[in-house]
């Protein structure tokens, strides 16, 4: 029986030669469709080996076309109703329109990315952004690369390759994708020396670990978790003093990109770290800074010269569209317009304003729908910033028999909506729903409701 079932499985070429296959190949591209067909047919043959009759050819083509269309359609805009402002899986910081337009201009035409317009000679990539960064933080100089992990990797490779780097055990963080500080350290060629314990590290632990083989002291801000309770960590100034005494650079990975202290934002600031004596500070462009993915390094000019000259610098350099968007966002910071950044608007929007949007959304979904109601909830910053900090918010909660299945329908719909599932309810936190998206959100919910009696009476 299994052999007979396998004989009925069509070949990739036969499906591609068919009229429906030809139309699908023309619409999606033959190489992509061929690859997805091969994958689907592998699954069909495996099922046939268990005696399961293969589906009809048009069903196989439909499944392969569906998978291929997901790839061919490219990145899809989604509605973030999770309440996580810096949602890493959804792209972190939303760019302001000005920054997006700057990136578009850089993409569709030639630009003075790496040329001096006065002399016509080769210039330095990211010059404007780096000047703005130095000005905003009080640093001697700055460097922009493609992300914060790259910034730290470059710093360690350029300054401490083959040498020991002292790091507190409580700061050996893991960021998304199982990417860990010890792994970055190993890739840079530096040698990790753990000091102190997970919850308590003192300046004396660093002194005891220092030797003539020490190449740097590294402080890593744990931006995606907090150690609370019986804890201790040395002051930044004390670490800077020790680094100066043993004549090694002091690197501070601040992570979240808060340029200067701000009320309500409980993160170490870049300017503060420099003022306390850090020689180099690394941080992300797409977190609290509110810009595109980028890794920023600010600090001593002599050390940044060494980073620029390192062969790895070219491998991690920033793209022209990232540069254009980052320049615009930094200019907004410099001119006192950071409150216009989407990230800041979401974090600082008054609760009353969020509540009005929640009530509007609920009424438009269906004011008399018994399963839908407005509810208080908590948003979060996310994206490796302000861990454990929540922001009071409002949401539209819809009670359904199978909230997980309903959330899946929202994600796969058009428009696509990402939400939370809590206590058999679908929770749409409107703090992270962008201005103008309410009609699309309402339409998506109504589409998901159609066809099934999903609302719990």
Protein Blocks (a to p, Z undefined) as FASTA:
>chain_A
ZZmmmmmpccfklmmmpmklmmmmmmnopklmmmmmmmmmmmmmmmmmnopacddfklmm
mmmmmmmmmmmnopaddddfkopablfknopaaddfklmmmmmmmmmpccffbacfknop
acdehklmmmmmmmmnopabdcddfbfklmmmmmmmmmmgoiacdddfklmccdehhiaf
klmmmmnopacddehjfklccfklmmmmpcfkbgbdcddddfkbccehjdddddfklmmm
mmmmnopacdddeknopabacehiacddfklmmmnopabdcddfklmnopacddddedjf
klmmmmmmpmklmmmcccfklmmmmmmmmmmmmnopmmmpmklmmmmocfklmmmmmmmm
mmmnomklmkbccddddddebjoiaehiacdddddddddfblmlmmmmmmmmccdddddd
eehiacddfklpcghilmmmmmmmmmmmgopafbcZZ
